[in-house]
Amino acid sequence: MKGHIMRKTRALLVAATLAMACLASTAPPTAAAPGCEANAVCLWTKKNGGGDLYIWRGGYVDVPPAFHDHTYSFRANRDACFINYNNGTKESRAVKAGDYADNYDRGFGAKLDAVADRC
């Protein structure tokens, strides 16, 4: 009798697991932002890794015109510094390897002018 109950319990657990897997696979997919190559910082002109892509690999660089004040998502696979120049003042944000933002238009991305190795 015990063995029969154990088999039924096991069968119910397997069925429940399969049902949960089916439900999970029918959920609507989320928009996944693309990755970024090793030892680089990737910037996009639109949210969630959309639009134009710029890959920064080191040194001081003024971002291309399309990205000035319009960097709306990023992935960092190395440390960097995001820089904004405004009326002769420099404002910066340190970025660490592993940092990312999919909606950076509400953050520093709406001001970004340059990228450098250090702030």
C-alpha positions in Angstrom: 0.0 0.0 0.0 2.8 2.4 0.9 4.6 1.8 -2.4 1.4 2.5 -4.3 0.9 5.9 -2.5 4.5 6.8 -3.1 4.1 6.1 -6.9 1.0 8.2 -7.0 2.7 11.1 -5.1 5.7 10.9 -7.5 3.4 10.9 -10.5 1.5 13.9 -9.2 4.7 15.8 -8.6 5.9 15.0 -12.1 2.6 16.2 -13.5 2.7 19.4 -11.5 6.3 20.1 -12.6 5.3 19.6 -16.3 2.3 21.8 -15.9 4.4 24.6 -14.4 6.9 24.2 -17.3 4.1 24.5 -19.8 2.8 27.6 -18.2 6.2 29.2 -18.0 6.8 28.6 -21.7 3.5 30.3 -22.7 4.3 33.5 -20.8 5.0 36.5 -23.1 8.7 37.0 -23.7 10.5 40.0 -22.2 12.6 42.2 -24.4 16.2 41.1 -23.7 18.9 43.7 -24.2 21.8 42.4 -26.3 25.1 41.6 -24.7 28.4 43.4 -25.1 31.8 42.1 -26.0 34.5 41.5 -23.4 36.5 44.4 -22.0 34.2 47.0 -23.6 31.3 49.3 -22.8 28.4 49.2 -25.3 26.1 52.2 -25.7 22.7 52.3 -27.6 20.7 55.2 -28.7 17.4 53.6 -27.7 16.1 51.8 -24.6 16.7 48.0 -24.1 19.7 47.9 -26.4 17.9 49.2 -29.5 18.9 51.8 -32.0 22.5 52.5 -33.0 25.3 50.8 -31.2 28.7 52.3 -30.1 31.4 50.2 -28.6 33.9 51.9 -26.4 37.1 50.0 -25.7 39.3 52.4 -23.7 40.9 55.8 -23.6 39.1 59.2 -23.7 36.5 59.4 -26.4 33.8 62.0 -27.2 30.9 59.8 -28.1 29.6 60.2 -31.7 27.0 62.9 -32.3 24.0 60.5 -32.3 24.9 59.5 -28.8 25.5 63.0 -27.2 22.7 63.3 -24.7 21.0 60.3 -26.3 22.6 57.2 -24.7 19.4 55.4 -23.6 20.9 52.0 -22.6 24.3 50.5 -21.9 26.2 47.4 -20.8 29.7 47.6 -19.2 32.2 44.8 -19.3 34.9 47.0 -17.9 35.2 50.0 -15.6 34.7 53.4 -17.2 33.7 56.9 -16.6 30.7 58.6 -18.2 31.2 62.4 -18.6 28.9 65.3 -19.2 30.2 68.8 -20.0 27.8 71.7 -19.2 28.7 75.4 -19.4 32.4 74.8 -18.6 31.7 72.2 -15.8 32.5 68.5 -15.9 30.1 66.0 -14.3 31.0 62.4 -14.2 29.6 59.0 -13.3 31.8 56.0 -12.5 30.7 52.8 -14.2 31.9 49.4 -13.0 32.2 46.1 -15.0 28.8 44.4 -14.8 26.8 47.7 -14.6 24.0 48.1 -17.1 20.8 50.2 -17.7 18.0 49.5 -20.1 16.2 52.8 -19.6 19.1 55.2 -19.1 17.2 58.1 -20.8 16.0 58.9 -17.3 19.5 58.9 -16.0 22.9 60.2 -17.0 22.4 58.9 -20.5 20.4 62.0 -21.3 23.5 64.1 -20.6 26.4 61.8 -21.7 29.0 63.4 -23.9 32.2 61.4 -23.4 33.6 58.1 -22.0 37.0 57.7 -20.3 39.0 55.2 -18.4 38.8 57.2 -15.1 36.7 59.9 -13.7 
